[in-house]
Amino acid sequence: MFSDELAKYDWEQTTQRILSKTRHDVECALGKEHLTLDDFMALVSPAAADYLEPMARLSRKYTLERFGKTISMYIPMYITNSCTNSCVYCGFNRHNKIARVILTPEQIENECKAIRALGPFENLLLVSGENPRAAGVDYLEKALQVCRPYFNNLTMEVMPLSAEDYRRLTLSGLNGVVCFQETYNRKNYNIYHPAGMKANFDWRVNGFDRMGQAGVHKIGMGVLIGLEEWRTDVTMMALHLCYLRKHYWKTRYSVNFPRMRPSEGHFQPNVVMSDRELAQVTFAFRIFDHDVDISYSTREAADFRNNMLSLGVTSVSAGSKTDPGGYSSCPTSLEQFHISDERTPAQVADDIRQKGYEVVWKDWDKVFD
């Protein structure tokens, strides 16, 4: 399990290794076609801040080689904000006094119809709070079955499950799973996740192994930028990605670096990442792993997302609603977080085309399942 591999890396020592990187280390990394984890540390270090232009050129080169001039589009559907966790930064925190909604199968179908009216989406991301009793595997399976006739590619961002449950859901149309570790800093993890299922660090971090064991087609990874030192967190995620590629080599992978947005909990980020730093880590991941899908959500502003389209990003969301029932105007509650990019899917698609890129609405078909 990955927790055993992670235990070999001390957080503070890794942070110091990153901060000690020099311009020479950065230049050596940029001269290689295949990078080590140590090279990745150089590219996310402060020493690499003056090398964004050559990093951008390399990132663009590798992205064009692997993905061509294409950008995949997806859209999230929040099916419940009911949650038993106490994450201090999340609007769905169980202690927040908000209306809790668990969409019925009929309401989920109405959401599907409303999303289809927004654009020719085929990639749907189902998102839920973590409440295994009220919205457990049976509920998730039913949600997949309702959505399957409307979409060819179904991904879930839900509570970590057992390998057996992941296998079960793949039989109902599940193609991919997204899970944010939030932070790999075990020492401070429970400061942000004091109670609930999510408080179990090992269960969460080893969930990716269980996805791989279940044969999930695509696994999405991410850290929440704002909790801990971002350079160390993304380095641990790069380590995790290498581990997963070695053990579950048939699986596709994606990475995401969401920057913390305002939520009902009013948690103030401990770390603020600038646009230049987000660009830096995007370039670093592309140079480190030429094949990984790099995704930007509507947390990021429209202008910034547009500028990054040709420099490493390969998939974006559009038209996102982060409250259950938000698309079909059925009774809703508070959003999980406020989005920054409020363009319609059609506007996002037009901007992609103006960049000379092709919009990919569909990259999977049900017959492949």
C-alpha positions in Angstrom: 0.0 0.0 0.0 1.1 3.5 -0.7 1.1 4.5 3.0 4.2 2.3 3.4 6.0 4.1 0.6 5.0 7.5 1.9 6.4 6.6 5.4 9.8 6.6 3.8 9.6 10.4 3.2 9.8 12.8 6.1 7.7 15.9 5.4 10.2 18.5 6.9 13.2 16.9 5.3 11.4 16.9 1.9 10.5 20.5 2.3 14.1 21.4 3.0 15.3 19.4 0.0 12.9 21.4 -2.2 13.9 24.8 -0.8 17.6 23.9 -1.1 17.4 23.4 -4.9 19.6 25.7 -7.0 19.4 27.2 -10.5 21.8 24.5 -11.6 19.4 21.8 -10.4 16.6 23.4 -12.3 18.7 23.6 -15.5 19.8 20.0 -15.1 16.1 18.9 -14.8 15.1 20.9 -17.9 17.8 19.2 -19.8 16.4 15.7 -19.2 13.6 14.0 -21.1 12.7 11.7 -18.2 12.7 13.2 -14.7 13.3 11.7 -11.3 11.4 12.9 -8.2 14.4 14.9 -7.2 14.2 16.7 -10.6 10.5 17.4 -10.0 11.5 19.0 -6.7 13.8 21.3 -8.5 11.0 22.4 -10.9 8.6 23.3 -8.1 11.3 24.9 -6.0 11.6 28.7 -5.6 14.8 28.4 -7.7 12.6 27.6 -10.7 10.6 30.8 -10.5 12.9 32.5 -13.1 12.5 29.6 -15.5 8.8 29.7 -16.2 9.3 30.5 -19.9 11.4 27.5 -20.8 9.2 25.3 -18.5 6.1 26.6 -20.4 7.8 25.7 -23.8 8.6 22.2 -22.6 5.1 21.7 -21.2 3.5 22.9 -24.4 5.8 20.6 -26.4 5.0 17.4 -24.4 1.3 18.2 -24.3 1.1 18.6 -28.1 3.0 15.4 -28.5 0.6 13.4 -26.3 -2.7 15.1 -26.6 -2.6 17.2 -29.7 -4.5 20.5 -29.8 -7.5 19.2 -27.9 -9.2 20.1 -24.6 -11.7 17.7 -23.0 -14.8 19.1 -21.4 -16.6 17.7 -18.3 -19.3 18.9 -15.9 -19.9 18.0 -12.2 -23.2 17.0 -10.8 -23.6 17.3 -7.0 -26.1 14.7 -5.9 -25.9 15.2 -2.1 -24.4 17.6 0.4 -25.2 15.3 3.3 -21.9 14.6 5.1 -20.6 13.1 8.3 -17.2 14.7 8.1 -16.0 17.8 10.0 -13.5 19.2 7.4 -12.8 22.7 8.7 -12.5 24.2 5.2 -15.6 22.7 3.5 -19.1 24.1 3.2 -20.5 20.6 3.6 -19.0 20.3 7.1 -21.6 18.5 9.3 -21.6 21.3 11.8 -22.6 24.0 9.3 -26.3 24.9 9.6 -27.3 24.4 6.1 -30.2 22.5 4.4 -29.1 19.0 3.6 -30.2 17.6 0.3 -30.0 14.0 -1.1 -31.3 14.0 -4.6 -33.9 11.3 -5.4 -33.5 9.2 -8.6 -36.1 11.4 -10.3 -34.2 14.6 -9.3 -30.9 13.1 -10.5 -32.6 12.3 -13.9 -33.9 15.9 -14.0 -30.3 17.1 -13.5 -29.1 14.9 -16.3 -31.7 16.4 -18.7 -30.8 19.9 -17.6 -27.1 19.3 -18.2 -27.7 17.8 -21.6 -29.6 21.0 -22.5 -26.4 23.0 -21.6 -24.2 21.3 -24.2 -23.2 18.0 -25.7 -21.4 16.8 -22.5 -20.5 13.1 -22.3 -18.1 13.3 -19.4 -20.0 13.6 -16.1 -18.5 13.9 -12.7 -20.8 12.8 -9.9 -20.0 14.5 -6.6 -21.3 13.7 -3.1 -20.7 14.4 0.5 -19.6 11.4 2.6 -22.6 9.9 4.4 -22.4 6.1 4.1 -25.7 5.4 5.8 -27.9 7.9 4.0 -26.0 7.9 0.7 -23.9 4.8 0.6 -22.9 2.4 -2.1 -26.5 1.4 -2.9 -27.4 5.0 -3.5 -24.3 5.7 -5.6 -25.0 2.6 -7.7 -28.6 3.8 -8.3 -27.2 7.3 -9.3 -24.9 5.7 -11.8 -27.7 3.6 -13.3 -29.9 6.7 -13.7 -27.1 8.7 -15.3 -25.8 6.0 -17.6 -28.4 6.4 -20.4 -27.5 10.1 -20.7 -23.7 10.0 -20.6 -21.0 7.8 -22.0 -18.3 8.5 -19.4 -19.2 8.6 -15.6 -16.7 9.6 -13.0 -17.3 9.8 -9.2 -15.8 12.0 -6.5 -17.2 10.3 -3.4 -16.1 8.7 -0.1 -13.2 6.2 -0.4 -14.7 2.7 -0.8 -13.5 -0.9 -0.6 -12.0 -2.6 -3.7 -15.1 -4.8 -3.8 -17.4 -1.7 -3.9 -15.4 -0.1 -6.6 -15.7 -3.2 -8.7 -19.5 -3.3 -8.1 -19.9 0.3 -9.3 -17.9 -0.4 -12.4 -20.6 -2.9 -13.4 -23.1 -0.1 -13.2 -21.2 2.2 -15.5 -18.4 3.8 -13.3 -15.4 4.7 -15.5 -13.3 6.8 -13.2 -12.8 7.9 -9.6 -11.5 11.3 -8.4 -10.2 11.5 -4.8 -8.4 14.5 -3.2 -6.0 13.5 -0.5 -6.2 17.2 0.4 -2.8 17.0 2.1 -0.1 14.3 2.4 1.1 15.8 5.7 0.1 13.1 8.1 1.2 15.1 11.1 -1.2 17.9 10.4 -3.9 16.0 8.5 -6.3 15.7 11.5 -6.1 19.4 12.2 -8.2 19.8 9.0 -10.1 16.5 9.3 -10.9 16.2 13.1 -13.8 13.7 12.8 -15.7 11.5 10.4 -14.6 8.9 7.9 -12.2 11.4 6.4 -10.2 11.6 9.6 -8.7 8.2 8.8 -5.5 9.2 6.9 -4.5 5.6 5.9 -7.9 4.6 4.6 -8.0 7.7 2.4 -4.4 7.6 1.0 -4.7 3.8 0.4 -8.0 4.2 -1.4 -6.1 4.7 -4.7 -4.6 1.3 -4.3 -8.1 -0.1 -3.9 -9.2 1.7 -7.1 -6.3 0.2 -9.0 -7.1 -3.3 -7.6 -10.7 -2.9 -8.8 -9.6 -2.1 -12.3 -11.0 1.4 -12.4 -10.3 2.8 -15.8 -9.2 6.3 -14.7 -8.0 7.7 -11.3 -8.0 11.4 -10.5 -5.7 12.8 -7.8 -5.4 16.2 -6.1 -4.3 18.2 -3.2 -6.1 21.2 -1.8 -3.8 24.2 -2.1 -4.1 26.3 1.0 -3.7 23.8 3.8 0.0 23.0 3.9 3.2 24.0 2.0 2.1 23.4 -1.6 5.6 22.5 -2.9 5.8 19.6 -0.5 2.3 18.4 -1.1 2.5 18.3 -4.9 5.9 16.5 -4.5 4.2 13.8 -2.4 1.5 13.6 -5.1 4.1 13.2 -7.8 5.6 10.3 -5.7 2.1 8.8 -5.4 1.5 9.1 -9.1 4.8 7.2 -9.8 3.8 4.5 -7.3 0.4 4.0 -8.9 1.8 3.9 -12.5 4.2 1.2 -11.4 1.6 -1.0 -9.7 -1.5 -0.2 -11.8 -0.1 0.5 -15.2 -3.3 -0.2 -17.2 -5.0 2.8 -15.5 -5.1 6.4 -16.8 -4.4 9.2 -14.4 -5.3 12.8 -13.9 -4.1 15.5 -11.4 -5.7 18.6 -10.1 -4.4 21.5 -7.9 -7.6 23.3 -6.6 -6.8 26.5 -4.8 -9.0 27.0 -1.8 -12.1 29.1 -2.4 -14.5 30.7 0.1 -17.0 28.3 1.7 -19.6 28.3 4.5 -16.9 27.4 7.0 -15.0 30.7 6.4 -11.7 28.9 6.7 -8.8 31.1 5.8 -6.0 29.4 3.7 -2.7 28.9 5.5 -0.9 29.1 2.2 -1.8 31.3 -0.9 -0.6 30.1 -4.3 -0.2 32.8 -7.0 -1.2 32.4 -10.6 2.5 32.2 -11.5 3.0 29.4 -8.9 0.0 27.5 -10.2 1.4 27.8 -13.7 4.8 26.5 -12.4 3.4 23.4 -10.8 1.3 22.7 -14.0 4.4 22.9 -16.1 6.4 20.8 -13.6 3.8 18.0 -13.7 3.6 18.0 -17.5 7.4 17.8 -17.8 7.6 15.1 -15.1 4.7 13.0 -16.6 4.0 13.6 -20.3 0.9 11.5 -20.3 -1.0 12.6 -17.2 -4.3 14.5 -17.7 -4.1 17.9 -16.1 -7.5 19.3 -15.1 -8.6 22.8 -14.2 -12.0 23.4 -12.6 -14.2 26.5 -12.5 -12.4 27.4 -9.2 -9.9 29.2 -11.5 -10.7 32.5 -13.3 -11.7 32.5 -16.9 -8.7 34.5 -18.1 -6.2 32.3 -16.3 -7.8 29.1 -17.6 -7.7 30.5 -21.2 -4.1 31.4 -20.9 -3.2 27.9 -19.7 -5.1 26.1 -22.4 -2.1 25.7 -24.7 0.5 25.2 -22.0 -0.3 21.9 -20.3 -3.9 21.8 -19.3 -5.9 19.0 -21.1 -9.4 19.0 -19.5 -11.6 21.7 -18.0 -15.1 21.9 -16.4 -17.7 24.4 -17.5 -21.1 25.6 -16.4 -20.5 24.1 -12.9 -23.0 24.2 -10.1 -21.7 23.1 -6.8 -25.1 22.6 -5.0 -27.3 19.5 -5.3 -30.0 20.2 -7.8 -28.4 23.3 -9.1 -29.0 22.6 -12.8 -32.7 21.8 -12.8 -33.7 24.4 -10.2 -35.2 21.9 -7.8 -34.9 22.8 -4.1 -31.2 23.5 -3.4 -28.9 24.4 -0.6 -25.6 26.1 -0.1 -22.8 25.6 -2.6 -19.8 23.6 -1.5 -17.6 26.5 -2.7 -18.0 29.6 -5.0 -16.8 29.2 -8.5 -14.6 31.8 -10.3 -15.3 31.0 -14.0 -19.0 31.7 -14.6 -19.0 31.4 -18.4 -21.5 29.1 -20.0 -20.3 25.8 -21.6 -20.8 27.3 -25.0 -18.7 30.4 -24.1 -15.9 28.1 -22.8 -16.0 26.0 -25.9 -15.9 29.1 -28.1 -12.8 30.4 -26.3 -11.1 27.1 -26.7 -11.7 27.1 -30.4 -10.5 30.7 -30.7 -7.2 29.4 -29.3 -7.0 27.0 -32.2 -7.9 24.0 -30.2 -10.6 21.3 -30.7 -13.2 20.8 -28.0 -13.6 17.1 -27.1 -17.0 16.4 -25.6 -16.7 12.6 -25.9 -13.6 10.5 -25.4 -15.2 7.2 -24.2 -18.1 5.1 -25.3 -20.3 2.7 -23.3 -19.4 -0.2 -25.6 -15.8 -0.1 -24.2 -17.0 -1.0 -20.7 
